[in-house]
Each structure stands twice: as C-alpha cells, then as structure tokens.
C-alpha cells in the first residue's frame, strides 16, 4: 500500500509541476493548477499506474 501511495504521490507531484509551470505563463495561480489536476480521471490514472508499478516492482523483487 505504501508503494502504491508513493507512486500516486509522484504522479500528482509531476502533474502539479507541469501544470503550474504551464499555467504560470498565463498568469494563473497555484490554486488553479491544483484544482485542474485533482480530477476523477487523473485519480483513476494514478491508481492504475500505482498498481502497475507495484506489480512490476514485486515481480522484479522476486526475480532478483
């Protein structure tokens, strides 16, 4: 669970950095960027990515 949570955290932090950098050029604020990335679609993508990452890490852990 911790590994999936960490992958989700990295996903959202990457989204936030990209969105804030892009939206900052247009004079938007950090609040705008945060509201723009926390959507159901992004949440589903983050959870699926986290689960895929967990499966891959566990596979590699057992193989090595």
URLIN-V884047 format. One record per pair of residues at least 24 apart in sequence whose C-alpha atoms are under 6 Angstrom apart, sorted by the first residue. I is the first residue (numbers start at 1). GAP is how many residues later the second one is. Records with the same first field share a line. If there is no record, write none. Layout:
I: GAP, GAP
//
This chain:
4: 46
7: 43
8: 38, 42
//
